[in-house]
Amino acid sequence: MSVEINPQNSQEILAVLQAEGIYRSTNGGVDWRRVWEETSVQGLHIAPANSSTIYAGAFARVLKSEDGGENWVRAYIPPRDQVYDIVTDPNSADIVIAVTAQGIVYSSDGGQTWITLDKAQGGRS
């Protein structure tokens, strides 16, 4: 389970419920609505550089919303494994790091393309 509060609007809260998906509240947690049904979702992250951009980790993919969690798109990552946690650079919502069961993957273009850490600049194999 993972919970994130929008740093720009504390009334907006997102939560991942294991084996169910992503839920969103726009009234401080009083009411909740499922915005994405996905049994493998684990990590959740609201980008500090742009609180409308939200990432979530799932099996072999990262989910991304650019409208505060209303709509989501999938981005497939190498390796095809569970994404457990995900973060962004504090200054750029496009720089994303995800932790999988097999290692760390990195994107510098908002999740459109991914490389494994051992191939990232300065990474070690």
Phi, psi and omega per residue, in radians:
M1 nan 2.521 -3.128
S2 -2.510 2.467 3.135
V3 -2.320 2.371 3.086
E4 -2.318 2.357 3.043
I5 -1.858 2.301 3.127
N6 -1.080 2.104 -3.105
P7 -1.185 -0.294 3.120
Q8 -1.635 -0.293 -3.100
N9 -2.687 1.736 -3.050
S10 -1.177 -0.139 3.071
Q11 -1.359 -0.340 3.131
E12 -1.649 2.067 -3.112
I13 -2.299 2.413 3.043
L14 -2.097 2.523 -3.138
A15 -2.475 2.514 3.023
V16 -1.815 2.191 3.025
L17 -1.876 2.154 -3.074
Q18 -0.976 2.357 3.121
A19 1.178 0.226 3.101
E20 -2.210 -0.910 -3.119
G21 2.451 -2.720 -3.074
I22 -1.862 2.303 3.113
Y23 -2.033 2.621 -3.105
R24 -2.316 2.398 3.026
S25 -2.106 2.399 3.086
T26 -1.966 0.132 -3.141
N27 -2.291 0.758 3.048
G28 1.250 0.325 3.089
G29 1.715 0.059 3.116
V30 -1.217 -0.841 3.133
D31 -2.106 2.551 -3.111
W32 -2.285 2.571 3.087
R33 -2.386 2.330 3.092
R34 -1.289 2.220 -3.132
V35 -1.901 -0.226 3.078
W36 -2.685 2.194 3.103
E37 -1.727 2.053 -3.085
E38 -2.836 2.091 -3.065
T39 -1.314 -0.362 -3.055
S40 -1.707 0.080 -3.110
V41 -1.135 2.357 3.102
Q42 -2.261 -1.275 -3.080
G43 -1.360 2.667 3.139
L44 -2.502 2.422 -3.091
H45 -2.627 2.205 2.995
I46 -1.655 2.176 -3.088
A47 -1.197 2.155 -3.133
P48 -1.133 -0.477 -3.129
A49 -1.314 -0.373 -3.138
N50 -2.758 1.729 -3.012
S51 -1.211 -0.106 3.014
S52 -1.389 -0.294 -3.133
T53 -1.669 2.136 -3.086
I54 -2.286 2.416 3.096
Y55 -2.096 2.587 3.039
A56 -2.429 2.535 3.120
G57 -1.680 2.470 3.102
A58 -2.469 -2.957 -3.138
F59 -1.324 2.070 3.074
A60 1.089 0.315 -3.139
R61 -2.788 2.819 3.020
V62 -2.032 2.370 3.075
L63 -1.707 2.497 -3.108
K64 -2.375 2.391 3.022
S65 -2.159 2.397 3.080
E66 -1.989 0.205 3.136
D67 -2.276 0.655 3.070
G68 1.322 0.270 3.072
G69 1.815 0.076 3.130
E70 -1.319 -0.758 -3.106
N71 -2.214 2.557 -3.058
W72 -2.305 2.589 3.010
V73 -2.228 2.729 -3.136
R74 -1.756 2.487 2.983
A75 -2.264 2.100 -3.124
Y76 -1.428 2.509 -3.052
I77 -2.185 2.723 2.918
P78 -1.609 2.540 -0.222
P79 -1.353 2.924 3.130
R80 -1.387 1.473 -3.078
D81 -2.593 2.980 -3.122
Q82 -1.142 2.348 2.994
V83 -1.643 2.094 -3.081
Y84 -1.658 -0.585 -3.100
D85 -2.608 2.741 -3.084
I86 -2.661 2.448 3.118
V87 -2.466 2.860 3.038
T88 -2.177 2.827 3.026
D89 -1.090 2.411 -3.139
P90 -1.063 -0.385 -3.092
N91 -1.822 -0.094 -3.110
S92 -2.640 2.105 3.102
A93 -1.261 -0.170 -3.135
D94 -1.510 -0.304 3.129
I95 -1.645 1.948 -2.972
V96 -2.195 2.403 3.051
I97 -2.183 2.268 3.137
A98 -2.170 2.477 3.115
V99 -1.831 2.179 3.112
T100 -2.011 3.068 3.098
A101 -1.153 -0.361 -3.110
Q102 -1.853 0.012 3.122
G103 2.531 -2.743 -3.050
I104 -1.999 2.392 3.061
V105 -2.095 2.700 -2.989
Y106 -2.366 2.444 3.041
S107 -2.313 2.386 3.079
S108 -1.926 0.113 -3.099
D109 -2.252 0.666 3.076
G110 1.223 0.424 3.074
G111 1.621 0.103 3.115
Q112 -1.248 -0.694 3.076
T113 -2.290 2.660 -3.082
W114 -2.339 2.563 2.978
I115 -2.285 2.656 3.077
T116 -1.363 2.697 -3.053
L117 -0.994 -0.648 -3.110
D118 -1.147 -0.242 3.099
K119 -1.827 -0.136 3.134
A120 -1.266 2.689 3.133
Q121 -1.002 2.182 3.131
G122 1.477 -0.092 -3.112
G123 -1.288 2.818 3.080
R124 -2.043 2.598 3.106
S125 -1.595 nan nan
